[in-house]
Amino acid sequence: MHNFDLFQIEKSLEQEIKSINSLKELESLRVKYLGRKGIINQLTSKLALLPLEERRLQGQRINLLKEKLISIFSSKEDQLKLSSEIKLVPVEVGLPGIIQSLGKIHPLNKVIEEICDVFLRMGFSIAEGPEIETEYNNFTGLNIDLEHPSRDVFDTFYIEDQNLKFKNQNLLLRSHTSPVQIRVMKERKPPLAVIVPGKVYRPDAIDASHSFMFHQIEGFLVDKDVKFSDLKGTLYLFAKEIFGKDIKMRFRPHFFPFTEPSAEVDISCIICKGKGCYVCKRKGWLEILGAGMIHPQVFRNVGYNPIHLSGFAFGMGIERIAMLKYGIDDIRLFFENDLRFLEQF
Ligand code: DAH
């Protein structure tokens, strides 16, 4: 028996153990090398034939080899146990991968971003306010008197729990973004040019053009000597950016308690270019927002002096603008999370 043979035994175990993948296979390999009739025991049984001196020497070498083999087996056993815990998922590299579809910006948020971008370029900044508002900010501060129909419970969601009040004020879900005018003006000094995107709530029955929750963008500017023509110029530029250069615009006299004078603003129908069609109900015009010069009482309510200051304000519904811009005929599509709809934008 040569050193070489013992070395070969170690080498062949190292080779064989590489292809072992389970504890069961490992056990039969162990029997082959270390079992009762295994390779090591066969060697040991041959020792008896050797002269005493050599028997001792070979005996020691076989024992050394045996220890080595035991340690090879035990580290392989550890390795198998560990990888069975990790449970590697087999990867079939020949198959195409699973394509993760990319998310997209919701069409309403896209329109909000686009509109904000137009006003940011004109020097406006963005402000936000809470969706739960005080009755004061939503109505009283905006010069909306106690008899105004919009205060009715049929037109505004009030928070009925009388324990939920803010500084003795009733709370409600804001019915428009205009209360942020009050918040910003109370906190900051003019000159101001601010736009306010956000969600608003009204107890309307849901149909193709109504939803209990929708989005508005409010805008207002306060400075010395702000004129109605500044309002017209600002809104005209906005409409051209959003609906195209050829758009026409008109201001119809209207009433809002928080502006004086007030107007509803129309653009020429983007479908029929003013000729008259089913979208504009044959009028050739589409109403897109309300606007006006900020009422002196609103200035007084926030501690501004209306003698020295003037300003304009406007407010628009985002869903309506998005529906006109993309030719969408049902507001519910925005809120149903149907990917067949959403993926088109
Ligand atoms: N807050 C009004 C509404 O929800 C929209 C509006 C009209 C806002 C005129 C304004 C404005 O700032 O000046 O119907």
Residues whose N, C-alpha, C, O or C-beta is under 5 A from the ligand:
A	BS01	DAH	S175 H176 S178 G219 F256 T259 G290 A291 G292 A313 F314 G315
